[in-house]
Amino acid sequence: MTPPRIVVVGAERGGPLPLAILLAALGCGSPANPSPATPPSFETPVDLGPPVSTAGWEDSGFISPDGTAFYFTYLRFDPLRFIQDQTVIVRGPLRPGWDPADTLAAKIYRATLMNGTWTEPQNIGDDLNIRGALNGGQWLSADGSRILFTDPVPQPARPTPTIYYSERRNGRWAAAVPAPSVGFPFLPGDENPPSDAGRDHPVLRVEPARRAGRP
């Protein structure tokens, strides 16, 4: 029997918690009508809760094909409020590997499913989560050895806002480089790597930069 496909979705929720990490299983038909001809439907999403979902801002969820590794972007502050009026509201806890002084940052974390429970998410490494970076929109290869992610804020270590690429070697991630420099068909300012390409699909979809003369 083929297990249901697990997908990750983000959903806004009321109260002081702005964004939850939810999981939904894609089944084949309902219990009352399990016919293969019945179009697949998603079950009601379930909030993962702590330690994955917190009072902070969890976003851009990406789950491995086998459903045991979960990557997401984490912000301690409310980015929407900051965009609106530059007010910094910090609600999220200090996760492992987070520099307390690096408040206005977004970092990629990884949780592992062990015995049916998600472990405490861990910082995937300072080589990718450099100080001040706004990492997000991550995509990983099926074997977890390659990553694409967006860093939209120019800074000395990454002067070009674009999609970045890195490979995991000997247990750690190499310093990220602009994805166009290693052959990916992206342009400076492009955003959002193809988060649905977890099985190494040959087609990449990307949200292009909005510049004059380009759709």
C-alpha positions as CSV (number, residue, x, y, z in Angstrom):
1,M,0.0,0.0,0.0
2,T,1.4,3.4,-1.0
3,P,1.5,5.8,1.9
4,P,-0.3,9.1,1.5
5,R,1.8,12.0,0.2
6,I,2.6,14.5,2.9
7,V,2.7,18.2,1.9
8,V,3.5,21.3,3.9
9,V,1.4,24.4,3.9
10,G,1.6,27.7,5.8
11,A,-1.6,29.3,7.0
12,E,-2.3,32.5,8.8
13,R,-4.1,32.1,12.1
14,G,-5.8,34.5,14.5
15,G,-4.5,35.8,17.8
16,P,-0.9,36.6,18.6
17,L,0.5,33.7,16.4
18,P,0.7,35.0,12.9
19,L,1.7,31.9,11.0
20,A,1.4,28.2,11.7
21,I,3.3,25.3,10.2
22,L,0.6,22.8,9.1
23,L,0.7,19.4,7.6
24,A,-1.9,17.9,5.4
25,A,-2.1,14.4,3.9
26,L,-3.2,13.8,0.4
27,G,-5.4,10.8,0.4
28,C,-7.1,8.9,-2.4
29,G,-10.9,9.2,-2.0
30,S,-12.8,9.3,1.2
31,P,-13.3,6.4,3.7
32,A,-16.9,6.0,2.4
33,N,-15.8,6.0,-1.2
34,P,-12.2,4.8,-1.5
35,S,-12.4,4.2,-5.3
36,P,-9.1,5.1,-7.1
37,A,-11.4,7.0,-9.6
38,T,-12.2,9.5,-6.8
39,P,-10.1,12.6,-7.2
40,P,-7.5,13.0,-4.4
41,S,-8.4,15.4,-1.6
42,F,-6.5,16.9,1.2
43,E,-7.2,16.2,4.8
44,T,-7.7,19.0,7.2
45,P,-4.3,20.6,8.0
46,V,-2.9,20.0,11.5
47,D,-0.8,22.5,13.3
48,L,2.6,20.9,14.1
49,G,2.8,22.9,17.3
50,P,6.0,23.3,19.4
51,P,8.8,23.0,19.0
52,V,8.2,23.7,15.2
53,S,5.5,26.3,15.4
54,T,6.1,29.0,17.9
55,A,5.0,32.6,18.6
56,G,7.6,33.6,16.0
57,W,7.2,33.6,12.2
58,E,7.6,30.2,10.5
59,D,7.4,30.2,6.7
60,S,8.4,28.5,3.4
61,G,8.1,25.0,4.6
62,F,9.8,22.2,2.6
63,I,9.6,18.6,3.5
64,S,11.8,15.8,2.1
65,P,10.3,13.2,-0.2
66,D,10.5,10.5,2.6
67,G,8.7,12.9,5.0
68,T,11.4,12.7,7.7
69,A,13.2,16.1,7.2
70,F,11.5,19.4,7.4
71,Y,13.1,22.7,6.5
72,F,11.5,26.1,7.1
73,T,12.4,29.8,7.4
74,Y,12.2,31.4,10.8
75,L,11.9,35.0,11.8
76,R,11.7,36.2,15.4
77,F,10.1,39.5,14.3
78,D,6.9,40.3,12.5
79,P,8.0,41.2,8.9
80,L,4.6,42.5,7.8
81,R,4.5,45.1,10.6
82,F,8.0,46.1,9.9
83,I,7.2,46.6,6.2
84,Q,4.2,48.7,7.1
85,D,5.7,51.2,9.5
86,Q,9.2,50.0,10.4
87,T,8.0,48.9,13.9
88,V,10.0,45.9,15.2
89,I,7.8,43.5,17.2
90,V,9.7,40.4,18.4
91,R,7.6,37.5,19.5
92,G,9.7,34.5,18.5
93,P,12.0,32.6,20.9
94,L,15.7,32.2,20.5
95,R,16.1,29.0,18.6
96,P,19.3,26.9,18.8
97,G,22.2,28.6,17.0
98,W,20.6,32.0,16.8
99,D,22.7,35.1,17.7
100,P,20.5,37.2,20.1
101,A,21.8,40.4,18.5
102,D,20.7,39.3,15.0
103,T,17.1,40.3,15.4
104,L,16.1,41.4,11.9
105,A,17.2,38.2,10.2
106,A,15.5,35.1,8.6
107,K,17.3,31.8,9.0
108,I,16.7,28.3,7.6
109,Y,16.1,25.6,10.2
110,R,15.7,21.8,10.0
111,A,13.6,19.4,12.1
112,T,13.7,15.6,11.9
113,L,10.8,13.2,12.4
114,M,11.9,10.6,15.0
115,N,9.4,8.0,16.3
116,G,6.5,10.1,15.1
117,T,7.7,13.3,16.8
118,W,9.4,16.3,15.3
119,T,12.7,17.1,17.0
120,E,13.8,20.6,18.1
121,P,14.6,22.5,14.9
122,Q,18.3,23.2,14.4
123,N,20.1,26.0,12.5
124,I,21.4,24.5,9.3
125,G,24.7,26.3,9.6
126,D,26.3,29.7,9.7
127,D,27.8,29.2,6.3
128,L,24.3,29.7,4.9
129,N,22.6,31.6,7.7
130,I,25.1,34.4,7.7
131,R,24.5,37.4,10.0
132,G,21.8,39.8,8.7
133,A,20.6,37.5,5.9
134,L,17.0,37.2,5.1
135,N,17.1,33.6,3.8
136,G,14.0,31.9,2.7
137,G,12.0,30.1,-0.1
138,Q,14.3,27.1,0.1
139,W,14.3,24.1,-2.2
140,L,16.4,21.0,-1.5
141,S,17.3,18.1,-3.7
142,A,15.8,14.7,-2.9
143,D,19.0,13.5,-1.2
144,G,19.3,16.7,0.9
145,S,22.8,17.6,-0.5
146,R,21.9,20.6,-2.6
147,I,19.9,23.8,-1.7
148,L,18.6,26.8,-3.5
149,F,17.3,29.8,-1.4
150,T,16.6,33.5,-1.7
151,D,18.5,36.3,0.0
152,P,16.9,39.5,-1.1
153,V,19.0,42.0,1.0
154,P,22.3,43.1,-0.4
155,Q,25.2,43.0,2.0
156,P,29.0,42.7,1.8
157,A,29.0,38.9,1.9
158,R,26.2,38.7,-0.6
159,P,26.1,41.9,-2.6
160,T,23.6,40.6,-5.2
161,P,20.0,40.0,-4.1
162,T,19.2,36.8,-6.0
163,I,18.7,33.0,-5.6
164,Y,21.7,31.3,-4.0
165,Y,23.0,27.8,-4.3
166,S,25.1,25.6,-2.0
167,E,26.1,21.9,-1.7
168,R,26.5,19.8,1.5
169,R,30.0,18.4,1.7
170,N,31.5,16.3,4.5
171,G,28.6,17.1,6.7
172,R,28.4,20.8,6.3
173,W,27.1,23.3,3.7
174,A,29.6,25.1,1.5
175,A,29.5,28.9,1.3
176,A,26.5,29.9,-0.9
177,V,27.1,31.4,-4.4
178,P,24.7,33.1,-6.7
179,A,22.8,30.3,-8.6
180,P,23.3,32.0,-12.0
181,S,27.1,31.7,-11.5
182,V,26.8,27.8,-11.5
183,G,24.5,27.5,-14.5
184,F,21.0,28.1,-13.1
185,P,18.8,30.2,-15.5
186,F,18.0,32.9,-12.9
187,L,18.7,36.6,-13.1
188,P,19.7,39.0,-10.3
189,G,16.6,39.9,-8.2
190,D,14.7,36.7,-9.0
191,E,12.9,35.2,-6.1
192,N,11.4,32.0,-4.7
193,P,13.2,28.8,-5.9
194,P,10.9,25.9,-7.0
195,S,9.8,24.5,-3.6
196,D,7.7,21.8,-5.3
197,A,10.7,20.3,-7.1
198,G,11.8,18.0,-4.3
199,R,12.1,15.0,-6.6
200,D,14.6,16.7,-8.8
201,H,12.1,17.7,-11.5
202,P,13.8,19.0,-14.7
203,V,11.5,22.0,-14.9
204,L,12.2,25.0,-12.6
205,R,9.6,27.7,-11.9
206,V,10.6,31.0,-10.5
207,E,9.1,34.3,-9.5
208,P,11.0,36.8,-11.7
209,A,12.2,40.2,-10.6
210,R,9.9,43.0,-11.6
211,R,12.0,45.2,-13.8
212,A,11.2,47.5,-16.7
213,G,11.0,45.5,-20.0
214,R,10.5,42.2,-18.2
215,P,7.2,40.6,-17.4
